[in-house]
Amino acid sequence: MNKQVLLDLVAKPSMKENPPEFEIGDTVDVHTKILEGQKERIQVFSGTVIARAGRGIEETFTVRRIVSGEGVERKFPIHSPRVDKVEVIRSSVVRRAKLYFLRDRIGKATRLKERRRS
């Protein structure tokens, strides 16, 4: 049996049945479960999806936002049980798979053209 087939069989039960649908350039709210002592709460991280990487159980996405003038990026595994849900707030027209060029921009230059959905 192929090594990759075995890895896929082991990872299959841990994968989400319907992973969140979003694309690069979308502005999203990522709802994350945070454990504080015995209590569990949901924390929302809002920002623009600038990258997706990996495949299968190892697939991740990077979200970037500006907090008090400083750029903050956070990586989330798509199939993590800690990621409760990903809400798409708006979609943008992009022509790249990775939007790392947004790191060098500040203010209005970080805006992306909105995609109109019909």
MIVOBA-662501 format. One record per residue (C-alpha): z, x, y; residue in three letters; residue number from 0. Coordinates in nm, 3 decimals. Example, Ala and Ser with C-alpha at 12.3 -4.5 7.8 and 13.67 -1.06 7.14 Angstrom:
# MIVOBA-662501
+---------+---------+---------+------+-----+
!      pz !      px !      py ! type ! seq !
+---------+---------+---------+------+-----+
!   0.780 !   1.230 !  -0.450 !  ala !   0 !
!   0.714 !   1.367 !  -0.106 !  ser !   1 !
+---------+---------+---------+------+-----+
***
This chain:
# MIVOBA-662501
+---------+---------+---------+------+-----+
!      pz !      px !      py ! type ! seq !
+---------+---------+---------+------+-----+
!   0.000 !   0.000 !   0.000 !  met !   0 !
!  -0.082 !   0.119 !   0.350 !  asn !   1 !
!   0.211 !   0.245 !   0.561 !  lys !   2 !
!   0.114 !   0.025 !   0.857 !  gln !   3 !
!   0.102 !  -0.286 !   0.638 !  val !   4 !
!   0.459 !  -0.216 !   0.521 !  leu !   5 !
!   0.578 !  -0.170 !   0.881 !  leu !   6 !
!   0.414 !  -0.500 !   0.981 !  asp !   7 !
!   0.583 !  -0.682 !   0.691 !  leu !   8 !
!   0.927 !  -0.551 !   0.795 !  val !   9 !
!   0.872 !  -0.635 !   1.165 !  ala !  10 !
!   0.731 !  -0.985 !   1.107 !  lys !  11 !
!   1.067 !  -1.174 !   1.080 !  pro !  12 !
!   1.193 !  -1.019 !   1.408 !  ser !  13 !
!   0.886 !  -1.117 !   1.611 !  met !  14 !
!   0.885 !  -1.431 !   1.827 !  lys !  15 !
!   0.664 !  -1.708 !   1.693 !  glu !  16 !
!   0.520 !  -1.793 !   2.035 !  asn !  17 !
!   0.555 !  -1.493 !   2.268 !  pro !  18 !
!   0.531 !  -1.555 !   2.644 !  pro !  19 !
!   0.181 !  -1.585 !   2.792 !  glu !  20 !
!   0.122 !  -1.374 !   3.104 !  phe !  21 !
!  -0.117 !  -1.107 !   3.230 !  glu !  22 !
!  -0.112 !  -0.789 !   3.436 !  ile !  23 !
!  -0.073 !  -0.872 !   3.805 !  gly !  24 !
!   0.121 !  -1.194 !   3.748 !  asp !  25 !
!   0.440 !  -1.248 !   3.945 !  thr !  26 !
!   0.702 !  -1.347 !   3.688 !  val !  27 !
!   1.069 !  -1.441 !   3.651 !  asp !  28 !
!   1.215 !  -1.272 !   3.343 !  val !  29 !
!   1.527 !  -1.453 !   3.219 !  his !  30 !
!   1.748 !  -1.199 !   3.037 !  thr !  31 !
!   2.066 !  -1.267 !   2.842 !  lys !  32 !
!   2.352 !  -1.048 !   2.968 !  ile !  33 !
!   2.675 !  -1.009 !   2.769 !  leu !  34 !
!   2.988 !  -0.965 !   2.983 !  glu !  35 !
!   3.297 !  -0.941 !   2.765 !  gly !  36 !
!   3.300 !  -1.262 !   2.561 !  gln !  37 !
!   3.075 !  -1.454 !   2.800 !  lys !  38 !
!   2.697 !  -1.461 !   2.793 !  glu !  39 !
!   2.493 !  -1.547 !   3.100 !  arg !  40 !
!   2.129 !  -1.545 !   3.207 !  ile !  41 !
!   2.012 !  -1.299 !   3.472 !  gln !  42 !
!   1.671 !  -1.341 !   3.637 !  val !  43 !
!   1.456 !  -1.040 !   3.731 !  phe !  44 !
!   1.156 !  -1.135 !   3.951 !  ser !  45 !
!   0.860 !  -0.911 !   4.018 !  gly !  46 !
!   0.499 !  -0.818 !   3.945 !  thr !  47 !
!   0.386 !  -0.718 !   3.597 !  val !  48 !
!   0.231 !  -0.373 !   3.644 !  ile !  49 !
!   0.183 !  -0.269 !   3.280 !  ala !  50 !
!   0.180 !  -0.376 !   2.917 !  arg !  51 !
!   0.208 !  -0.123 !   2.637 !  ala !  52 !
!   0.239 !  -0.106 !   2.260 !  gly !  53 !
!   0.155 !  -0.360 !   1.996 !  arg !  54 !
!   0.340 !  -0.576 !   1.748 !  gly !  55 !
!   0.718 !  -0.555 !   1.756 !  ile !  56 !
!   0.706 !  -0.255 !   1.991 !  glu !  57 !
!   0.510 !  -0.429 !   2.269 !  glu !  58 !
!   0.668 !  -0.395 !   2.614 !  thr !  59 !
!   0.587 !  -0.492 !   2.971 !  phe !  60 !
!   0.693 !  -0.337 !   3.301 !  thr !  61 !
!   0.797 !  -0.549 !   3.601 !  val !  62 !
!   0.825 !  -0.403 !   3.952 !  arg !  63 !
!   0.992 !  -0.541 !   4.261 !  arg !  64 !
!   1.126 !  -0.413 !   4.593 !  ile !  65 !
!   1.504 !  -0.433 !   4.644 !  val !  66 !
!   1.631 !  -0.341 !   4.993 !  ser !  67 !
!   1.331 !  -0.118 !   5.063 !  gly !  68 !
!   1.351 !   0.064 !   4.728 !  glu !  69 !
!   1.110 !   0.004 !   4.439 !  gly !  70 !
!   1.277 !  -0.103 !   4.114 !  val !  71 !
!   1.095 !  -0.113 !   3.782 !  glu !  72 !
!   1.226 !  -0.249 !   3.457 !  arg !  73 !
!   1.074 !  -0.246 !   3.108 !  lys !  74 !
!   1.124 !  -0.540 !   2.874 !  phe !  75 !
!   1.036 !  -0.569 !   2.504 !  pro !  76 !
!   0.833 !  -0.888 !   2.456 !  ile !  77 !
!   0.991 !  -0.974 !   2.119 !  his !  78 !
!   1.351 !  -0.894 !   2.220 !  ser !  79 !
!   1.607 !  -1.168 !   2.152 !  pro !  80 !
!   1.767 !  -1.069 !   2.487 !  arg !  81 !
!   1.457 !  -1.189 !   2.679 !  val !  82 !
!   1.515 !  -1.564 !   2.698 !  asp !  83 !
!   1.192 !  -1.663 !   2.871 !  lys !  84 !
!   0.920 !  -1.536 !   3.106 !  val !  85 !
!   0.807 !  -1.778 !   3.377 !  glu !  86 !
!   0.477 !  -1.714 !   3.556 !  val !  87 !
!   0.517 !  -1.792 !   3.927 !  ile !  88 !
!   0.170 !  -1.690 !   4.042 !  arg !  89 !
!  -0.133 !  -1.513 !   3.897 !  ser !  90 !
!  -0.337 !  -1.247 !   4.072 !  ser !  91 !
!  -0.688 !  -1.112 !   4.039 !  val !  92 !
!  -0.673 !  -0.752 !   3.915 !  val !  93 !
!  -0.937 !  -0.513 !   3.782 !  arg !  94 !
!  -0.706 !  -0.263 !   3.614 !  arg !  95 !
!  -0.494 !  -0.255 !   3.299 !  ala !  96 !
!  -0.216 !  -0.063 !   3.475 !  lys !  97 !
!  -0.116 !  -0.124 !   3.839 !  leu !  98 !
!   0.066 !   0.205 !   3.896 !  tyr !  99 !
!  -0.110 !   0.240 !   4.234 !  phe ! 100 !
!   0.134 !  -0.022 !   4.369 !  leu ! 101 !
!   0.410 !   0.242 !   4.351 !  arg ! 102 !
!   0.256 !   0.427 !   4.646 !  asp ! 103 !
!   0.218 !   0.117 !   4.863 !  arg ! 104 !
!   0.472 !  -0.050 !   5.088 !  ile ! 105 !
!   0.493 !  -0.382 !   5.270 !  gly ! 106 !
!   0.187 !  -0.602 !   5.289 !  lys ! 107 !
!  -0.026 !  -0.345 !   5.106 !  ala ! 108 !
!   0.146 !  -0.445 !   4.779 !  thr ! 109 !
!   0.007 !  -0.798 !   4.794 !  arg ! 110 !
!  -0.253 !  -0.894 !   4.533 !  leu ! 111 !
!  -0.523 !  -1.157 !   4.570 !  lys ! 112 !
!  -0.414 !  -1.485 !   4.412 !  glu ! 113 !
!  -0.608 !  -1.626 !   4.116 !  arg ! 114 !
!  -0.689 !  -1.995 !   4.154 !  arg ! 115 !
!  -0.646 !  -2.193 !   3.833 !  arg ! 116 !
!  -0.843 !  -2.508 !   3.775 !  ser ! 117 !
+---------+---------+---------+------+-----+
***
